[in-house]
């Protein structure tokens, strides 16, 4: 994990409440080497969930905001933890935290840094969008909307259009009580056989 990876900065009491509610969120991407090809990829884990009044969730997408296939699903005894793993050359993370109707949002782009012989490349991450104290009522959430964020001067800070669907999926995840499934990653399509 890169110490400079952008992530939501959440107060310790909120983190303790998440832990007490059994909500676990793995918010980083790591550089991993594929042994057969010698190729480096990013590995990330979709995770999170919610209780009635709090939640935290992170989903990973293609840089375009499109959904990625999962490499493997991860089943656990407890809910609201890890759900699936994906690997890709570059990733977009959408991380969200919720306290009742107030939301925090971070969209970040991740890619591999320069590759040097026999060294793990760094993961280079940049913030694409940060939303602070967005609001979304349960009634509007049920209509499939995303939180609305404002600047400090009171102007609407729209979520970049190409990422709205990704944010909508993560909004569903951060409100999914006792979540045991993915909201962002999708099952890899079955290969088409030569006989078909």
N, C-alpha and C positions, 0 to 999 in steps of 0.2 A: 504494500500500500504506500502510496506517495503522500508524505506529510503535507504537501501543498495542494492536495486534491480539494477543489471547492466543495463545500457541503453546507447544509443549513446549520446555522449556529442556534442551538436550542438551549434554553436555561436548564440548569441542573434539576430543579424541581420537576420540570416537564419530563426530562429523561428518566427520572425516578418513577414518575407515574406510568410512563410507557413500560418500564421494566416490571413494575408491579402488576400491570395489566397483561404481561406476557407478550408484548409486541416487540419483535426483534427486526431490525432493518440493517442490512449489510450494504453500506453506501458507496463502496469503492470499486474500482476496476483495477485488475492487475495484469501485468505483462507475463505471458506464459509461452514457453517454447514447445512447439509440436515436434516430438522426437523423430518421427518418420521423415518429415520434410525439412526439419531444421528452421521452420518458419516461426516467427513470433506473432502472437495474436493477443487481443485483449479478452479477458475473461471477466464476466460480471454475473451477479446473482440477483434476480428479481426477488424482493422480499418485503414483508410488512403486513399490515392489517390494521384492525381497529377494535375499540370497544365502543360503547354508546357515545361517550363524550370526547375521546381522544383517538388519534390515529397517526401512523407514519407509514409511508410507502415509497419505494423506489422502483421504477420500471426503466428498461433499457430499450432503445430504438435505433434504427438506422439514422444517419445524419440528416436524412430528408424528413424524419419524423414518422416514417413508415414502420410497421411492426416487423420484428425479427423472429426467426424460428428459435425455439429453445433446443439446446443440445441434449439436455436431460431434465426431467422433472424430478423434484426432490420432495419425497413424502416424509413427514415428521409426525411424531406423536402429538406435539402441541400445534395449535393454530397460530396464525399471525406471525410467522417466521419466514424461513426461506421457502421459495416455491419452485424456481427453475434456474438453470445455468444457460448462458449463451456465450459464444465466442465470435469475435468479428475483428476486422482490421481497424475499425473505428466505431465509436459508440456515442449515442446521445443519451444522457441520463436525465430523467425527470423525477425529482425528489420532492415529496410534499409531506408536510406535517399539519395536523388539524387539532384544534382545541375548540370543541363545540362547533360554532359557525365561522370561526376565524382560521385562515389558512396561510401557511408559509410555502413558497414555491421556489425551487432552484432548477433551472435547466442548464446543463453543462455539456460541452463537447469534449470527448476523450480520444486521443490518438497516441500512437507510439512515437517516442522521440528517436534520436539518432541511434542506430544499432552499431555497437562496437563489438569486436571479436571477443567471445567468451564472457560478455557482460550482459546482464539483463537490461534492456532499454528502459528509460524512464517513461512513465505515462504522463503525457502532457495534457493538461485539462484547462479549459477556459470557460468562464461563465457566459452563457448566451442570454439568459434572462433571470432576474431575481424579483420575485413578488413578495412583498411584506404586508402582513395583516389584511389579506384579501377576505372578502365576505361572500358567503353562499348559504342561503337558508335551506333547510331540508326540503321545502316545497320546490324550490328551483333546482336543487340537486336531483330530485326525482324526475325532473324534466330533461336530465342529461346535460345541464349547463356546467360551466366551470366557474371557479371563484373570480370575482372582479377585483382588480388591484388598482391602487391609486398612487400617484407621486406624493411627496411630502407637501406639495402645494395644492393637492386636491384634484389634480387632473387624472383622468383614467389612463392607466398604463396597459395598453392592450397586449395580450400574449401574442407573439409572432404567429401569424395566420397558419403557417405550415406546421406548427406544433400544437395547435388547438386540439386536434383529435388525440394526440398523445397525452396532453394534460387532462383531457376528459377521461381517458382510461385510468390514469393514475388517481384522479379524483374519486373514481369508483372504488379503487383499491384502498384509498385512505379512509373510506367510510364502510368498508366491508368487514362486518363484525365476525370475529373468529375465522378469518380468511384462510382457506386451505388450497387456493388455486391461483393461477396466473391471471393478470388483467392485461399485461402488455405483450409478453412473449406468446407466440402461437406455436402449435405443433408443426413440426417440419412435414411438408407434404411427402407422401409416400413416393418412392421412385417409380417411374413408369417402366414396366418390364418390356423387354424386347418382343415378347409374344403379342403384346397388345397392338 
